[in-house]
């Protein structure tokens, strides 16, 4: 894309260099001011470019407003996501600690049962 733009600009400037005729500017009387055609074309090109850029800027104003709004919403959602992620981590830690306590309680009761088997006399021994 840039290569095409550079090529067109080069062709335009070659055209400007070759057109060195002196012409009168229309609203000013003929004898007072004469300007080269290349200067007129260059000025018209610059004015057209600036008008086009201004038009594009105005046309994309709603899009820029929408993008700004979405960025704000994304920022708020990211903060909320971070808070929920931290809360999730805390809950996972609580679950893991509760599971460890349950495992300890299960081990303790299993140990107690095993000790109970060996400490009680069996029915056959009587």
N, C-alpha and C positions, 0 to 999 in steps of 0.2 A: 504494500500500500504506500509506504513512504517512498519507495523507488519510483512509483508512478507520479506521486506529487512532486518529487524533485525533478523528474523529467519534464513535466508540464511547466513548472516554474522556469526551468532553463529555456524551454522553447519560448515562453512568454517574454523573458528578458532579451533573448535574441531578437524577437520581433520588435521590442521597444528600442533596442540599439539601432536597428536598421531604419526605423521610422523617425528621422530627425527633421522632418518638415516643420516649418514654423506656421502656426495657425492663430487666428484671432479667437479670443474667448467670447462666447455668444452674448452674455448679458452686458459686457463692457464694450464701449465703442471700438471700432476697428483700428484706429490709429494709435490708441494708447497702450494696448497690451497684446503682445504676441507670445505664444508659448509653443514649445515643441510638442508634437503629437504624442511622443513617448511619455512626456510628463502628464498629459491629460489621461492617457490610458492607465498609467501607474496610479494616479490619484483615484480614478474611477474603480480600479481594481481594489485598492485599499478600502475605499468607502464600501464597496460591495462585500468585501470580506468582513468588515466590522459589522455591517448590517446583518449578514448571515450568522455571525457568532452571537449577536444580540438576540436574533430570532430563535436560535437553537437554545440559548439560555432560558428565554421566556417559555419556550415550548416544553422544556424539561423541568419546569418549576414544580408541577404537581408530582412528578416522579421523585424529585429530590425530597419533597415534603413527606411522601410515603416512606421513602428509605429512612429518613430521620425518625419517623414514628416507629418503624419496625426496629431500628437500632435501640431505641428506648425500651420497647417491649422486650427485646432480646436480653437487654441488660438486666431488667427486672426479673425475667424468667431465669436467667443464669444465677442471680442472687438467691432466688427461691429454691432452685435446684441444689445449690450448694448447701443451703440450710437443711433441706430434706436429706441430702446425702450424709451430712454430719449426724442428723437424728437417726438415720438408718444404721450408721456405724455404731452409735451408742446402743441401739436396740440389739444389734448383732452381738456386741460385747456382753450385754445383759443376758441374752439367750445362751451364749457360750458359758458364762459364769453359772447360770442356773443349771445347765446341763452337767457341768463339772460337779456342782453340789449334789445333783441327783445321782451321778455316778458314784460319788463318795458315799452317799447314803445307801445306795444299792450294795456297794462293796461291804460296807459296815454290816448291813443286815445279813448278807451272805456269809460273812465271817462268823457272825453270831450264830447263824443256823448250823454252820459246820462245827463250831465249838459245842453247840447244844447236842449234836448227834453223838459226839464222843464223851460228853460228860454225863449224859443220862444213861441210866441202865436200860438195857433193852428188855423186852418182854420175855425173850427166850432165856435170859440169865436167871430169872426168878424161879 
